[in-house]
Amino acid sequence: MQTPRASPLRSLFNRGGLKEVFEHARNAVVATIFVAAGLEASTREGNLGLFGLVDPRLAGYVVAGVGLLLILANFADGLRRLAKFRQHILLQIALSIAYFFVTLRVIQLVILFRTHPC
């Protein structure tokens, strides 16, 4: 006997999908702030006033690299979760493409707001 497929909205609200969406967005923003902070530290001239830090530019690049790894891990996790979404393959492809562009835009906006004064 076949079980009826759950609608996307039912999956979103009844199975904790909405909570996962917000957790994923939070993780993407936090990882992007790491990248923005690292890039900001690497572009500043002179000493940042951190005791014991030999090269602040190198530390900035390391922090930005860690943030980039976190972004990639979060993106891979999001794609894995979308792949487990049991809907039509065209819907999965459309959601994956939309997910990529939304994630990219959020990353760009957070870096822009973090590195440029208002």
Backbone as JSON Lines, residues from 0, in Angstrom:
{"i":0,"aa":"M","n":[0.85,-1.17,0.0],"ca":[0.0,0.0,0.0],"c":[0.9,1.24,0.0]}
{"i":1,"aa":"Q","n":[0.6,2.17,-0.86],"ca":[1.39,3.39,-0.94],"c":[0.89,4.41,0.08]}
{"i":2,"aa":"T","n":[1.83,5.11,0.65],"ca":[1.46,6.19,1.56],"c":[1.4,7.47,0.75]}
{"i":3,"aa":"P","n":[0.44,8.32,1.04],"ca":[0.33,9.57,0.28],"c":[1.53,10.47,0.57]}
{"i":4,"aa":"R","n":[1.96,11.16,-0.45],"ca":[3.08,12.09,-0.29],"c":[2.64,13.31,0.49]}
{"i":5,"aa":"A","n":[3.52,13.77,1.33],"ca":[3.22,14.97,2.1],"c":[3.42,16.2,1.22]}
{"i":6,"aa":"S","n":[2.55,17.15,1.35],"ca":[2.71,18.38,0.57],"c":[3.89,19.17,1.13]}
{"i":7,"aa":"P","n":[4.5,20.02,0.3],"ca":[5.63,20.82,0.78],"c":[5.28,21.71,1.97]}
{"i":8,"aa":"L","n":[4.07,22.28,1.97],"ca":[3.68,23.13,3.1],"c":[3.51,22.33,4.38]}
{"i":9,"aa":"R","n":[2.96,21.14,4.26],"ca":[2.79,20.29,5.44],"c":[4.16,19.9,5.99]}
{"i":10,"aa":"S","n":[5.1,19.59,5.1],"ca":[6.45,19.25,5.54],"c":[7.11,20.46,6.21]}
{"i":11,"aa":"L","n":[6.85,21.63,5.67],"ca":[7.47,22.83,6.2],"c":[6.98,23.14,7.61]}
{"i":12,"aa":"F","n":[5.69,23.03,7.83],"ca":[5.14,23.44,9.12],"c":[5.03,22.3,10.14]}
{"i":13,"aa":"N","n":[4.67,21.11,9.73],"ca":[4.42,20.04,10.69],"c":[5.65,19.21,11.02]}
{"i":14,"aa":"R","n":[6.63,19.21,10.17],"ca":[7.8,18.36,10.39],"c":[9.04,19.15,10.8]}
{"i":15,"aa":"G","n":[8.88,20.35,11.22],"ca":[10.0,21.15,11.7],"c":[10.83,21.79,10.6]}
{"i":16,"aa":"G","n":[10.29,21.84,9.41],"ca":[11.05,22.41,8.29],"c":[11.31,23.89,8.45]}
{"i":17,"aa":"L","n":[10.34,24.61,9.01],"ca":[10.5,26.05,9.2],"c":[11.62,26.35,10.19]}
{"i":18,"aa":"K","n":[11.71,25.54,11.24],"ca":[12.78,25.7,12.22],"c":[14.14,25.47,11.56]}
{"i":19,"aa":"E","n":[14.21,24.46,10.7],"ca":[15.46,24.19,10.0],"c":[15.85,25.33,9.06]}
{"i":20,"aa":"V","n":[14.86,25.93,8.41],"ca":[15.15,27.04,7.51],"c":[15.76,28.2,8.29]}
{"i":21,"aa":"F","n":[15.18,28.53,9.44],"ca":[15.7,29.65,10.22],"c":[17.06,29.32,10.84]}
{"i":22,"aa":"E","n":[17.28,28.07,11.26],"ca":[18.58,27.68,11.79],"c":[19.65,27.77,10.69]}
{"i":23,"aa":"H","n":[19.27,27.35,9.49],"ca":[20.21,27.41,8.38],"c":[20.55,28.86,8.04]}
{"i":24,"aa":"A","n":[19.56,29.73,8.01],"ca":[19.8,31.14,7.72],"c":[20.68,31.77,8.8]}
{"i":25,"aa":"R","n":[20.43,31.42,10.05],"ca":[21.26,31.94,11.14],"c":[22.71,31.48,10.98]}
{"i":26,"aa":"N","n":[22.91,30.2,10.65],"ca":[24.26,29.69,10.46],"c":[24.96,30.38,9.3]}
{"i":27,"aa":"A","n":[24.23,30.65,8.22],"ca":[24.82,31.33,7.07],"c":[25.24,32.75,7.44]}
{"i":28,"aa":"V","n":[24.41,33.45,8.19],"ca":[24.73,34.82,8.58],"c":[25.94,34.85,9.52]}
{"i":29,"aa":"V","n":[25.99,33.94,10.49],"ca":[27.12,33.91,11.42],"c":[28.41,33.59,10.68]}
{"i":30,"aa":"A","n":[28.38,32.63,9.77],"ca":[29.58,32.29,9.0],"c":[30.0,33.46,8.13]}
{"i":31,"aa":"T","n":[29.04,34.19,7.58],"ca":[29.36,35.34,6.75],"c":[29.96,36.47,7.59]}
{"i":32,"aa":"I","n":[29.52,36.63,8.81],"ca":[30.12,37.63,9.69],"c":[31.57,37.28,9.99]}
{"i":33,"aa":"F","n":[31.87,35.98,10.11],"ca":[33.27,35.56,10.27],"c":[34.09,36.02,9.06]}
{"i":34,"aa":"V","n":[33.58,35.79,7.86],"ca":[34.29,36.2,6.65],"c":[34.47,37.71,6.62]}
{"i":35,"aa":"A","n":[33.41,38.44,6.91],"ca":[33.49,39.91,6.87],"c":[34.47,40.43,7.92]}
{"i":36,"aa":"A","n":[34.45,39.86,9.11],"ca":[35.39,40.31,10.15],"c":[36.83,39.99,9.75]}
{"i":37,"aa":"G","n":[37.04,38.82,9.18],"ca":[38.38,38.47,8.74],"c":[38.87,39.38,7.62]}
{"i":38,"aa":"L","n":[38.01,39.68,6.66],"ca":[38.4,40.58,5.57],"c":[38.66,41.99,6.08]}
{"i":39,"aa":"E","n":[37.86,42.42,7.03],"ca":[38.06,43.76,7.61],"c":[39.4,43.82,8.34]}
{"i":40,"aa":"A","n":[39.72,42.78,9.1],"ca":[40.99,42.76,9.84],"c":[42.18,42.68,8.89]}
{"i":41,"aa":"S","n":[42.02,41.97,7.78],"ca":[43.15,41.81,6.85],"c":[43.4,43.06,6.02]}
{"i":42,"aa":"T","n":[42.43,43.94,5.9],"ca":[42.62,45.14,5.08],"c":[43.08,46.34,5.89]}
{"i":43,"aa":"R","n":[43.03,46.28,7.18],"ca":[43.45,47.41,8.01],"c":[44.96,47.48,8.08]}
{"i":44,"aa":"E","n":[45.45,48.68,8.06],"ca":[46.89,48.9,8.17],"c":[47.27,49.06,9.64]}
{"i":45,"aa":"G","n":[48.44,48.61,9.97],"ca":[48.95,48.8,11.32],"c":[48.45,47.76,12.29]}
{"i":46,"aa":"N","n":[48.69,48.03,13.56],"ca":[48.36,47.11,14.62],"c":[46.91,47.3,15.04]}
{"i":47,"aa":"L","n":[46.21,46.2,15.26],"ca":[44.82,46.27,15.69],"c":[44.67,46.41,17.2]}
{"i":48,"aa":"G","n":[45.79,46.4,17.9],"ca":[45.74,46.54,19.35],"c":[45.48,45.23,20.07]}
{"i":49,"aa":"L","n":[45.75,44.13,19.41],"ca":[45.58,42.82,20.03],"c":[46.93,42.34,20.53]}
{"i":50,"aa":"F","n":[47.04,42.16,21.83],"ca":[48.3,41.77,22.43],"c":[48.68,40.35,22.01]}
{"i":51,"aa":"G","n":[49.92,40.17,21.59],"ca":[50.43,38.84,21.25],"c":[50.14,38.4,19.83]}
{"i":52,"aa":"L","n":[49.49,39.22,19.05],"ca":[49.18,38.86,17.67],"c":[50.32,39.35,16.79]}
{"i":53,"aa":"V","n":[51.04,38.4,16.18],"ca":[52.22,38.75,15.41],"c":[51.83,39.49,14.13]}
{"i":54,"aa":"D","n":[50.93,38.92,13.33],"ca":[50.55,39.53,12.06],"c":[49.02,39.57,11.97]}
{"i":55,"aa":"P","n":[48.43,40.73,12.21],"ca":[46.96,40.81,12.18],"c":[46.36,40.5,10.81]}
{"i":56,"aa":"R","n":[47.1,40.79,9.74],"ca":[46.59,40.47,8.41],"c":[46.46,38.97,8.22]}
{"i":57,"aa":"L","n":[47.47,38.22,8.67],"ca":[47.41,36.77,8.57],"c":[46.25,36.22,9.39]}
{"i":58,"aa":"A","n":[46.06,36.76,10.59],"ca":[44.94,36.32,11.42],"c":[43.61,36.62,10.74]}
{"i":59,"aa":"G","n":[43.51,37.76,10.08],"ca":[42.3,38.1,9.35],"c":[42.01,37.11,8.24]}
{"i":60,"aa":"Y","n":[43.05,36.72,7.5],"ca":[42.86,35.74,6.44],"c":[42.47,34.37,6.99]}
{"i":61,"aa":"V","n":[43.03,34.01,8.13],"ca":[42.66,32.73,8.75],"c":[41.19,32.75,9.18]}
{"i":62,"aa":"V","n":[40.76,33.84,9.8],"ca":[39.36,33.96,10.22],"c":[38.43,33.95,9.0]}
{"i":63,"aa":"A","n":[38.8,34.66,7.94],"ca":[37.99,34.64,6.72],"c":[37.94,33.25,6.11]}
{"i":64,"aa":"G","n":[39.05,32.53,6.15],"ca":[39.08,31.16,5.63],"c":[38.19,30.22,6.43]}
{"i":65,"aa":"V","n":[38.22,30.36,7.75],"ca":[37.34,29.55,8.6],"c":[35.88,29.87,8.3]}
{"i":66,"aa":"G","n":[35.57,31.14,8.13],"ca":[34.21,31.54,7.77],"c":[33.78,30.96,6.44]}
{"i":67,"aa":"L","n":[34.69,30.96,5.47],"ca":[34.38,30.38,4.16],"c":[34.11,28.88,4.27]}
{"i":68,"aa":"L","n":[34.92,28.19,5.07],"ca":[34.67,26.76,5.29],"c":[33.3,26.52,5.94]}
{"i":69,"aa":"L","n":[32.94,27.38,6.88],"ca":[31.63,27.26,7.52],"c":[30.5,27.51,6.52]}
{"i":70,"aa":"I","n":[30.68,28.48,5.63],"ca":[29.67,28.76,4.61],"c":[29.51,27.55,3.7]}
{"i":71,"aa":"L","n":[30.63,26.97,3.26],"ca":[30.56,25.81,2.38],"c":[29.93,24.61,3.07]}
{"i":72,"aa":"A","n":[30.26,24.4,4.34],"ca":[29.64,23.29,5.08],"c":[28.14,23.5,5.24]}
{"i":73,"aa":"N","n":[27.74,24.73,5.52],"ca":[26.33,25.05,5.66],"c":[25.59,24.87,4.33]}
{"i":74,"aa":"F","n":[26.25,25.28,3.23],"ca":[25.65,25.13,1.91],"c":[25.5,23.65,1.56]}
{"i":75,"aa":"A","n":[26.52,22.84,1.83],"ca":[26.44,21.4,1.55],"c":[25.35,20.75,2.39]}
{"i":76,"aa":"D","n":[25.22,21.17,3.65],"ca":[24.17,20.63,4.5],"c":[22.79,20.99,3.96]}
{"i":77,"aa":"G","n":[22.64,22.22,3.49],"ca":[21.36,22.63,2.91],"c":[21.0,21.84,1.68]}
{"i":78,"aa":"L","n":[21.98,21.6,0.81],"ca":[21.72,20.79,-0.38],"c":[21.38,19.35,-0.01]}
{"i":79,"aa":"R","n":[22.05,18.81,1.01],"ca":[21.75,17.44,1.46],"c":[20.33,17.35,1.99]}
{"i":80,"aa":"R","n":[19.92,18.36,2.73],"ca":[18.55,18.36,3.26],"c":[17.52,18.51,2.15]}
{"i":81,"aa":"L","n":[17.84,19.32,1.13],"ca":[16.93,19.44,-0.01],"c":[16.84,18.14,-0.8]}
{"i":82,"aa":"A","n":[17.94,17.39,-0.86],"ca":[17.93,16.11,-1.58],"c":[17.04,15.08,-0.88]}
{"i":83,"aa":"K","n":[16.92,15.2,0.44],"ca":[16.06,14.27,1.18],"c":[14.58,14.64,1.07]}
{"i":84,"aa":"F","n":[14.31,15.81,0.51],"ca":[12.95,16.3,0.34],"c":[12.28,15.49,-0.76]}
{"i":85,"aa":"R","n":[11.32,14.66,-0.42],"ca":[10.72,13.7,-1.36],"c":[9.61,14.35,-2.18]}
{"i":86,"aa":"Q","n":[10.0,15.12,-3.17],"ca":[9.06,15.74,-4.09],"c":[9.54,15.5,-5.51]}
{"i":87,"aa":"H","n":[8.85,16.03,-6.47],"ca":[9.2,15.86,-7.87],"c":[10.61,16.4,-8.12]}
{"i":88,"aa":"I","n":[11.35,15.77,-9.02],"ca":[12.73,16.14,-9.27],"c":[12.87,17.57,-9.78]}
{"i":89,"aa":"L","n":[11.91,18.03,-10.59],"ca":[11.98,19.42,-11.07],"c":[11.81,20.42,-9.93]}
{"i":90,"aa":"L","n":[10.97,20.08,-8.96],"ca":[10.81,20.94,-7.79],"c":[12.11,20.97,-6.99]}
{"i":91,"aa":"Q","n":[12.76,19.83,-6.85],"ca":[14.04,19.78,-6.13],"c":[15.1,20.62,-6.83]}
{"i":92,"aa":"I","n":[15.15,20.53,-8.16],"ca":[16.13,21.31,-8.91],"c":[15.84,22.8,-8.77]}
{"i":93,"aa":"A","n":[14.57,23.18,-8.9],"ca":[14.19,24.59,-8.76],"c":[14.51,25.11,-7.36]}
{"i":94,"aa":"L","n":[14.22,24.32,-6.33],"ca":[14.54,24.73,-4.96],"c":[16.04,24.85,-4.75]}
{"i":95,"aa":"S","n":[16.82,23.95,-5.33],"ca":[18.27,24.0,-5.18],"c":[18.85,25.25,-5.84]}
{"i":96,"aa":"I","n":[18.34,25.58,-7.03],"ca":[18.82,26.79,-7.72],"c":[18.42,28.04,-6.94]}
{"i":97,"aa":"A","n":[17.18,28.08,-6.47],"ca":[16.73,29.23,-5.67],"c":[17.53,29.32,-4.38]}
{"i":98,"aa":"Y","n":[17.81,28.18,-3.76],"ca":[18.6,28.15,-2.53],"c":[19.99,28.73,-2.77]}
{"i":99,"aa":"F","n":[20.61,28.36,-3.88],"ca":[21.94,28.87,-4.2],"c":[21.93,30.39,-4.33]}
{"i":100,"aa":"F","n":[20.99,30.93,-5.09],"ca":[20.95,32.37,-5.32],"c":[20.58,33.15,-4.06]}
{"i":101,"aa":"V","n":[19.67,32.64,-3.26],"ca":[19.3,33.32,-2.01],"c":[20.48,33.31,-1.04]}
{"i":102,"aa":"T","n":[21.15,32.17,-0.92],"ca":[22.31,32.09,-0.04],"c":[23.41,33.04,-0.48]}
{"i":103,"aa":"L","n":[23.67,33.08,-1.77],"ca":[24.69,33.98,-2.3],"c":[24.34,35.44,-2.01]}
{"i":104,"aa":"R","n":[23.08,35.81,-2.18],"ca":[22.66,37.19,-1.94],"c":[22.74,37.56,-0.46]}
{"i":105,"aa":"V","n":[22.37,36.65,0.42],"ca":[22.47,36.92,1.86],"c":[23.92,37.13,2.25]}
{"i":106,"aa":"I","n":[24.81,36.3,1.72],"ca":[26.24,36.44,2.01],"c":[26.74,37.8,1.53]}
{"i":107,"aa":"Q","n":[26.36,38.19,0.32],"ca":[26.8,39.49,-0.2],"c":[26.28,40.64,0.64]}
{"i":108,"aa":"L","n":[25.03,40.58,1.05],"ca":[24.46,41.67,1.84],"c":[25.11,41.78,3.22]}
{"i":109,"aa":"V","n":[25.35,40.65,3.87],"ca":[25.96,40.7,5.2],"c":[27.37,41.25,5.1]}
{"i":110,"aa":"I","n":[28.13,40.81,4.1],"ca":[29.49,41.34,3.95],"c":[29.44,42.84,3.65]}
{"i":111,"aa":"L","n":[28.52,43.26,2.8],"ca":[28.4,44.69,2.48],"c":[28.07,45.51,3.73]}
{"i":112,"aa":"F","n":[27.09,45.08,4.52],"ca":[26.7,45.82,5.71],"c":[27.78,45.78,6.78]}
{"i":113,"aa":"R","n":[28.55,44.71,6.84],"ca":[29.57,44.57,7.87],"c":[30.82,45.38,7.55]}
{"i":114,"aa":"T","n":[31.17,45.48,6.27],"ca":[32.42,46.13,5.93],"c":[32.29,47.59,5.52]}
{"i":115,"aa":"H","n":[31.07,48.06,5.24],"ca":[30.89,49.46,4.83],"c":[30.07,50.19,5.9]}
{"i":116,"aa":"P","n":[30.56,51.33,6.35],"ca":[29.77,52.09,7.33],"c":[28.52,52.67,6.69]}
{"i":117,"aa":"C","n":[27.49,52.76,7.48],"ca":[26.22,53.29,6.97],"c":[26.22,54.79,6.87]}
